[in-house]
Amino acid sequence: MKKFLKRFLFLSLAGVILIGVILLLSKYEIDRNTSERMYQQTENLPERKVGLVLGCSKFARGGQLNQYFINRIKAAHELYSLGKVQFLLVSGDNAQKSYNEPSVMKRDLVALGVPAGKIYCDFAGFRTLDSVVRAKEVFGQDDFIVISQEFHARRAIFIGLAHDLDLLGFAAQPVRGMGSFRTEARECLARMRAILDVWILDQKPKFLGKTIPIE
């Protein structure tokens, strides 16, 4: 019994260490590949035709406004207003009729003054990989600006580089507090998944479909 317990504890510890190493390597690899492509300020950000706004729910689980959503919309509006992008592609989940991230993003951007005709919706952005690859395969874009919080934009750029895309990232304002801690903890697992998707599984979007030109 003691021998079994020792072996179990050893294997458990080895597993924890292995996961920790993989998490650190995932963070390092994504940060290393994207460090020169991320921008926190608009001054030096090159202009691109399209800005890809990565979606999330407007409301948090408790019913309050989701600050991640608010900050992404503000960042997208800022880039459009400054002429850094000509069009915005809002990409998110619309798997259910009652849940439509792209339409809500578009509505809020229009309320801020972005013309509706300058906003395109991708209703099949179920995951970051789907949003990035569909921007290329469906919407015909291969050099756009990813708009989201920095940790998220970096992962999107990493995925894009694996699909021969020339991407830049603009960091929306970060979110502080316990909610942000949970989000960043999930991001560690998401980065592991991203590396697995592009290096091993060669993961494809759930849906592609006919081409939708942005013009």
C-alpha positions as CSV (number, residue, x, y, z in Angstrom):
1,M,0.0,0.0,0.0
2,K,2.8,2.4,0.9
3,K,4.6,1.5,-2.3
4,F,1.5,2.2,-4.3
5,L,0.9,5.5,-2.5
6,K,4.5,6.6,-3.2
7,R,4.2,5.8,-6.8
8,F,0.9,7.6,-7.1
9,L,2.3,10.7,-5.4
10,F,5.4,10.6,-7.6
11,L,3.3,10.3,-10.8
12,S,0.9,13.1,-9.6
13,L,3.9,15.4,-8.9
14,A,5.5,14.6,-12.2
15,G,2.2,15.3,-14.0
16,V,1.8,18.7,-12.2
17,I,5.4,19.6,-13.1
18,L,4.9,18.6,-16.7
19,I,1.7,20.7,-17.0
20,G,3.5,23.6,-15.5
21,V,6.4,23.3,-17.9
22,I,4.0,23.1,-20.9
23,L,2.1,26.2,-19.6
24,L,5.3,28.2,-19.3
25,L,6.6,27.1,-22.7
26,S,3.2,27.9,-24.3
27,K,3.3,31.4,-22.9
28,Y,7.0,31.9,-23.9
29,E,6.5,30.7,-27.4
30,I,3.4,32.8,-28.1
31,D,4.9,35.9,-26.5
32,R,8.2,35.4,-28.4
33,N,6.5,35.2,-31.8
34,T,4.2,38.1,-31.3
35,S,6.2,40.7,-29.3
36,E,7.0,42.9,-32.3
37,R,3.4,42.8,-33.6
38,M,1.6,44.1,-30.6
39,Y,0.7,47.8,-30.1
40,Q,-0.7,49.4,-26.9
41,Q,-0.8,53.0,-28.4
42,T,-2.2,54.2,-31.7
43,E,0.7,56.5,-32.6
44,N,3.0,53.9,-34.2
45,L,0.3,51.5,-35.2
46,P,0.4,51.0,-39.0
47,E,-2.8,51.4,-41.0
48,R,-4.6,48.3,-42.3
49,K,-7.8,47.9,-44.3
50,V,-9.6,45.8,-41.7
51,G,-9.6,45.5,-37.9
52,L,-10.8,42.1,-36.6
53,V,-12.7,42.6,-33.3
54,L,-12.8,39.3,-31.3
55,G,-16.1,38.7,-29.6
56,C,-17.3,38.0,-26.1
57,S,-20.6,38.5,-24.3
58,K,-21.6,42.0,-23.5
59,F,-22.8,40.9,-20.0
60,A,-20.9,38.9,-17.4
61,R,-22.5,36.0,-15.5
62,G,-23.8,38.2,-12.8
63,G,-25.7,40.4,-15.3
64,Q,-23.3,43.4,-15.1
65,L,-21.6,44.8,-18.1
66,N,-18.6,42.8,-19.3
67,Q,-15.6,45.2,-19.2
68,Y,-13.7,43.1,-21.7
69,F,-16.5,43.7,-24.2
70,I,-16.7,47.4,-23.4
71,N,-13.0,47.9,-23.8
72,R,-12.8,46.1,-27.1
73,I,-15.6,48.1,-28.5
74,K,-13.9,51.3,-27.4
75,A,-10.6,50.2,-29.0
76,A,-12.3,49.3,-32.3
77,H,-14.1,52.7,-32.4
78,E,-10.8,54.5,-31.7
79,L,-9.0,52.8,-34.5
80,Y,-11.8,53.5,-37.0
81,S,-12.1,57.1,-35.9
82,L,-8.3,57.6,-36.3
83,G,-8.3,56.1,-39.7
84,K,-6.1,53.2,-38.7
85,V,-8.7,50.8,-40.2
86,Q,-11.3,51.3,-43.0
87,F,-13.5,48.5,-42.0
88,L,-14.3,46.5,-38.8
89,L,-15.0,42.7,-38.9
90,V,-16.8,41.7,-35.7
91,S,-16.5,38.0,-35.1
92,G,-18.2,36.0,-32.4
93,D,-20.6,33.2,-31.4
94,N,-24.1,33.0,-32.8
95,A,-24.7,29.3,-32.2
96,Q,-28.1,30.1,-30.6
97,K,-30.8,32.6,-31.7
98,S,-30.8,34.1,-28.3
99,Y,-27.1,34.7,-28.2
100,N,-25.6,36.8,-31.0
101,E,-22.2,38.4,-30.2
102,P,-21.5,40.0,-33.6
103,S,-24.9,41.8,-33.8
104,V,-24.5,43.2,-30.4
105,M,-21.0,44.4,-31.2
106,K,-22.1,46.0,-34.4
107,R,-25.1,47.7,-32.7
108,D,-22.8,49.3,-30.1
109,L,-20.2,50.4,-32.7
110,V,-22.9,52.0,-34.7
111,A,-24.2,53.8,-31.6
112,L,-20.7,55.2,-31.2
113,G,-20.7,56.6,-34.7
114,V,-19.2,53.9,-36.9
115,P,-21.2,53.6,-40.1
116,A,-23.1,50.3,-40.4
117,G,-21.8,49.8,-43.9
118,K,-18.2,49.8,-42.5
119,I,-18.9,46.9,-40.2
120,Y,-19.0,43.2,-41.3
121,C,-20.3,40.4,-39.1
122,D,-18.8,36.9,-38.8
123,F,-21.5,34.8,-37.1
124,A,-19.3,31.7,-37.0
125,G,-16.4,32.9,-34.8
126,F,-17.0,30.2,-32.2
127,R,-13.3,30.2,-31.2
128,T,-10.4,32.5,-31.8
129,L,-9.0,30.1,-34.4
130,D,-12.3,30.2,-36.3
131,S,-12.3,34.0,-36.2
132,V,-8.8,34.4,-37.5
133,V,-8.9,31.7,-40.2
134,R,-12.3,32.7,-41.4
135,A,-11.1,36.3,-41.8
136,K,-8.7,34.9,-44.4
137,E,-10.7,32.1,-46.0
138,V,-14.2,33.7,-46.0
139,F,-13.6,37.4,-45.9
140,G,-10.4,37.4,-48.0
141,Q,-8.1,39.2,-45.6
142,D,-4.5,38.3,-44.9
143,D,-3.1,41.4,-43.2
144,F,-5.4,42.9,-40.6
145,I,-5.3,44.3,-37.1
146,V,-6.6,42.1,-34.3
147,I,-8.4,44.0,-31.6
148,S,-8.8,42.5,-28.1
149,Q,-7.0,42.5,-24.8
150,E,-3.3,41.9,-25.2
151,F,-3.2,38.3,-24.0
152,H,-6.0,37.4,-26.4
153,A,-4.7,39.4,-29.3
154,R,-1.3,37.7,-29.0
155,R,-2.9,34.2,-29.2
156,A,-4.8,35.3,-32.2
157,I,-1.7,36.6,-33.9
158,F,0.1,33.3,-33.1
159,I,-2.7,31.4,-34.8
160,G,-2.6,33.7,-37.7
161,L,1.1,33.4,-38.2
162,A,0.7,29.6,-38.4
163,H,-1.8,30.2,-41.3
164,D,0.5,32.6,-43.2
165,L,-1.2,35.7,-42.1
166,D,0.6,39.0,-41.6
167,L,-1.2,40.3,-38.5
168,L,-0.8,43.1,-36.0
169,G,-2.5,43.4,-32.6
170,F,-4.0,46.4,-30.9
171,A,-4.5,46.0,-27.1
172,A,-7.8,47.0,-25.7
173,Q,-7.6,48.3,-22.1
174,P,-7.0,45.4,-19.6
175,V,-9.5,44.5,-16.9
176,R,-8.5,44.3,-13.3
177,G,-10.1,42.3,-10.4
178,M,-11.0,38.7,-9.6
179,G,-12.8,38.3,-12.9
180,S,-9.7,39.1,-14.8
181,F,-7.7,36.5,-12.7
182,R,-10.1,33.8,-13.8
183,T,-9.9,34.9,-17.4
184,E,-6.2,34.9,-17.4
185,A,-6.1,31.5,-15.8
186,R,-8.3,30.2,-18.6
187,E,-6.0,31.9,-21.1
188,C,-3.1,29.6,-19.9
189,L,-5.1,26.6,-21.0
190,A,-6.2,28.4,-24.2
191,R,-2.6,29.0,-25.2
192,M,-1.8,25.3,-24.7
193,R,-4.8,24.5,-26.9
194,A,-3.7,27.0,-29.5
195,I,-0.2,25.4,-29.8
196,L,-1.8,21.9,-30.0
197,D,-4.2,23.1,-32.7
198,V,-1.6,24.6,-35.0
199,W,1.4,22.4,-34.4
200,I,-0.2,19.0,-34.0
201,L,-3.9,18.8,-34.9
202,D,-3.9,21.3,-37.8
203,Q,-7.3,22.3,-36.6
204,K,-9.8,23.9,-39.0
205,P,-12.7,26.2,-38.4
206,K,-16.0,24.6,-37.7
207,F,-17.6,26.3,-40.7
208,L,-16.2,28.1,-43.8
209,G,-18.7,28.9,-46.5
210,K,-18.9,31.2,-49.5
211,T,-16.6,34.2,-49.8
212,I,-17.8,37.6,-48.5
213,P,-15.6,40.4,-49.9
214,I,-15.0,43.4,-47.6
215,E,-15.3,46.5,-49.7
